[in-house]
Amino acid sequence: MTGLHPAVQAPPSAPEILDRCRELVRPALAEAVGRLHPWVAEMAAYSFGWCEVGGAPAAAPGGKGVRQALAVLGARMAGADGRAGVPAAVAVELVHAFSLLHDDIMDGDATRRRRPAVWKAYGTGPAVLAGDALFALAVETLAAGPGGPGAVRILSTALADLVRGQADDLLFATRPFDGPERVTPEEYRAMAEHKTGALLGCAAALGAALGGAPAPVVTALDRAGRHLGVAFQLVDDVLGIWGDPAVTGKPAGGDLRERKKTFPVLAALGSPAGRRLPALLDRPGRTEEAAALIERAGGRAAALAEARWHTAAARSLLTEVPSPAVEETLRLLDFLVARDL
């Protein structure tokens, strides 16, 4: 005997977990999109990064597939095979794509993942139509599967919150930076939970429900996903001001030029050092100065501290779920919150 032991396989990294879940979900997602009208299906495929305008295969990869992964892991945390969560993954990914198509139109964002947004590539009307089709397809996917009515209820709750969050986000743009009508950090937290967290929570909860999890586990996963969503949005806010354009694909300080009321800005406005900030934000070409002032006023530190708090809250809820699959979910959570910072 040489004393050698069999090699112990290293646990999968977060990118590997995302890749595996995407590979598991992709055939069912492609099959669902294939049921759409061919023109609408092409727009949907373009939005997923699968093809170029006209249908030629795309060289650029699509998104990370975070919500797909949470649905698959939700099923696994329920003690089921990850395949039980595939219908949930498909439905939530379709809703996510629908929301992005409409968000880009509402926000006037001309690019998405370094390519023209669907509304720029195909036109506003067609993009609205494609979004509507994806939403209808998501509901159909769940209604026709196991646990249909209950699954549709979970998705409907998340959709109502998503719309509420988007409405608040749009209204924030019409409100001042200071005075009694200003946006408060508390209002921002509620907006982020609804706009970003609701669908992440829905993904994990739906996967768990289809995997046969009891109601307390489904609820815990929904709450954990909502906390993750707030943390995810806070990190996006930091990257939107200080992120490296080569990594984020967005111009540095873009959120400041667009005068977005992100959490670092709101936190800085609540500090005496941030009193000059509204005047700076009203002046074109003062982005770098405004970013430096926000940092001095504690806006960046406050956003990162808030993200850490929500990450810890999500971890606490996840660790209460008695499943070995929790470890993979925690690994994914840390990866998503720590990205590019």
Order of alpha helices (4+ residues) and beta strands (2+ residues): alpha-alpha-alpha-alpha-beta-beta-alpha-alpha-alpha-alpha-alpha-alpha-alpha-alpha-alpha-alpha-alpha-alpha-alpha
